[in-house]
Amino acid sequence: MRNLHLRLISIFIFYVILFIQISSAMCQTSTKNMVKVPAGEFNFLVDYRWREGLTLDSLLIDDSGVHYRNSKTVTLPSFLIDKTEVTNEQYKAFLDNTGYQPKWPRNFLKHWNNGNYPQSKAKHPVVWVSIEDAKAYATWAGKRLPTEYEWQKAAQGDDGRDWPWGNIYDPDKANMDSRDTKPVGSYPEGASPYGCLDMTGNVWEWTNSVQTDGYHNFCWVRGGSYFFAKGSRWYMQGGPITNYQRTIFWLMSPAINRSSSIGFRCVKEID
């Protein structure tokens, strides 16, 4: 009996160690689809999105003294960033390995059916995820969400370009105005200086930028999306968003914060 008991304990320990090794190996392979952004300075120039989408390129300050455009020099260490947005297929692997269930599940992966994504969208960016859902995935993958500084440098490089590919608007280099998301990496000619894809269009991207104005919590989403609302200047415009434009996203509850046009990518420090 004693030998049987010891044997069962040994088997249990073996499977615990095996699980840890598998989990560790999965995290170690998480840098496969990442690109390196070198250390250095860059000019963090941002325009605020105003009145649900109107960009005031000529208005630098309003009557209350609020700046709609500002810039500062930022120095960053080198880091790795996902080449593309996290896909449905990748997010499913996270769920299968962790059993993650959000505390507030309403609208979570609303486009999936019975815990499975549409098979035609395996390589599409995962959407209908809150910033909490995105952070949970990032932690599992041994990564985190990018800061605004990191996101913009990865998209813009250090030459201040307007779009990831350069200074000239080109609707053929991103999913800017369509009816749905497209598989990540569908526009290789729209790559940023460091090789990041889909940094404009396809889906907005969460950044690690949760803040408060004293009344509300909010964060900044970047990059624009496939959906380009038309018909009124009061709509949240979407569509193509330049590297230097930022949009405030008021955080209400995870269920309300989830959207069909917001996804994310991750970063990782270089040891």
Secondary structure as UniProt FT lines:
FT   HELIX           2..28
FT   HELIX           29..31
FT   TURN            32..33
FT   STRAND          34..37
FT   STRAND          40..50
FT   HELIX           51..53
FT   STRAND          54..55
FT   TURN            63..64
FT   STRAND          69..76
FT   STRAND          79..82
FT   HELIX           88..98
FT   TURN            106..111
FT   TURN            114..115
FT   HELIX           119..121
FT   TURN            122..123
FT   HELIX           131..140
FT   TURN            141..142
FT   HELIX           148..156
FT   TURN            157..160
FT   TURN            164..165
FT   HELIX           171..173
FT   TURN            184..185
FT   HELIX           188..190
FT   TURN            193..194
FT   STRAND          204..206
FT   STRAND          211..212
FT   STRAND          217..222
FT   STRAND          224..228
FT   TURN            233..234
FT   STRAND          238..240
FT   TURN            243..244
FT   STRAND          245..250
FT   HELIX           254..257
FT   TURN            260..261
FT   STRAND          262..263
FT   STRAND          267..269
//
